[in-house]
Amino acid sequence: MLKRLVFFGGKGGVGKSTLSSATALRLSEKGRTLLVSVDPAHSLTGIFGLEIGSQVKSLKENLYAVELSAEGLVEEYAQRVLGAVGELLPSISSGLKEYTKHIKHSPTALETVVLDRLVELCNEYPFLVVDSAPTGQMLRLFETAHMVRGWFEFLFRLAKERQKVERFMGREDNLLRLIEERRRKLETLESILREKAVIFAVANEERLSIQEMETLRERLKNFRVYPLLNRWLGMEWKGPKVGWVKEPYGLEGLKRVEVGEILELL
C-alpha cells in the first residue's frame, strides 16, 4: 500500500535529481522505494553510474529506479484510448489515425500518460519519489489531471448512449466499461495527490530559482508543498534546507547528502 508520493520540482539545475535520488535511497531503508524520472532530460543514469532506462531496475535492496519514456507511453496510450474513441465515433476514426501520428509531441498527451503510469506504479510500491521536469512542465503535470477529468466525463456520457443502442441491437459493448475503468483510475490519482503527495519546491541561493519556487508554491497551493533550499551555503532560511555536497554521485556519494529535514516532513 502506498504510504507517500514525493515530488521534487523547481528551476532546471537546482539539484532536483540529486535530492530525489538521495531521498529515495534513505526511504529504501523503510521499505520498497521506486525512484521515477519524468524529466525528458533524464539524469538518474548519470547520478547512479548505472544504465537505468525505461524499465524498472533494481539498484540495491528495496531501491528501484525507472526513467519514463513519455513518448513511448503516448504511442501505447493513443492505440488504447483513441482507438476506443474511434469505436465510439466511427465517423472520425480516420482523423484519429492521423492524429495519433502527431499526438506524441502534444504536451497534454505526454502529461496524461505519465500520470496514468504513476497511478499504476503507486499500487506496487510503498514509497514513490518523482524527479520532476522543470517548473512549467511540472505545473502542467498537475493541472492535466483536472483537464482530463472533463474529457472522460464527456466520453462517459457518449458511451452510455452508445450502450443503449448496442443493447437494443443485442450486441455486447465493452467501451463503457473501458471508459469507466479509466475514470476510476483518474479518481484514484486525484485521491493519491490529495492525500499522499508531498511536493518540494527546490531552489538554490539564487534569485530566479527562488522566484520559480514561489510560483510552484502558489500554483499548487491546494497540495502539500514545502519550499526547499538546496546547496545551502549560509543564506538565512527558515524552511528545510540541504547543504552543499561535493560530487554526490553513486550510492556512497548520495549517502553524504543530508536529507534528514526532508524525511521529517514526509
HUGI-V721062 format. One record per pair of residues at least 12 apart in sequence whose C-alpha atoms are under 7 Angstrom apart, sorted by the first residue. I is the first residue (numbers start at 1). GAP is how many residues later the second one is. Records with the same first field share a line. If there is no record, write none. Layout:
I->GAP, GAP
//
This chain:
1->122, 124, 125
2->120, 121, 123, 124, 125
3->123, 124, 193
4->122, 123, 124, 192, 193
5->122, 123, 124, 191, 192, 193
6->122, 123, 124, 191, 192, 193
7->122, 123, 124, 125, 191, 192, 193
8->12, 122, 123, 124, 191, 192, 193, 194
9->123, 124, 125, 126, 129, 191, 192, 193
10->124, 125, 191, 192, 193, 202, 203
11->123, 124, 198, 201
12->122
14->188, 189, 190
15->215
16->115, 186
17->26, 27, 114
20->109, 110, 111
21->14
22->232, 233, 235
23->236
24->105
25->38
28->34, 35
31->31, 95
32->30, 31, 93, 94, 95
33->29, 30, 31, 92, 93, 94, 95
34->29, 30, 31, 91, 93, 94, 95
35->29, 30, 31, 93, 94, 95
36->29, 30, 31, 93, 94, 95
37->29, 30, 31, 93, 94, 95
38->29, 30, 93, 94, 95
39->92, 93, 94
40->93
42->25
47->202, 203
48->201, 202, 203
49->201
52->13, 14, 15
53->13, 14
54->12, 13, 14, 15
70->40, 43, 44
71->33, 39
73->40
74->30, 35, 36, 39
75->29
77->36
78->22
82->14
84->91
88->71
108->36
111->30, 33
112->32
119->70
135->77, 81
152->31
156->20, 23, 24
159->16, 17
160->16
194->29
197->27
198->26, 27, 68
199->25, 26, 27
200->25, 26, 27, 28
201->12, 15, 16, 24, 25, 26, 27
202->25, 26, 27, 28
203->25, 26, 27
204->25, 26, 27, 28
205->27, 30
213->14
227->12
228->12, 13
229->12, 13
230->12, 13
231->12, 13
232->12
240->21, 22
242->16, 17
243->15
245->12
//
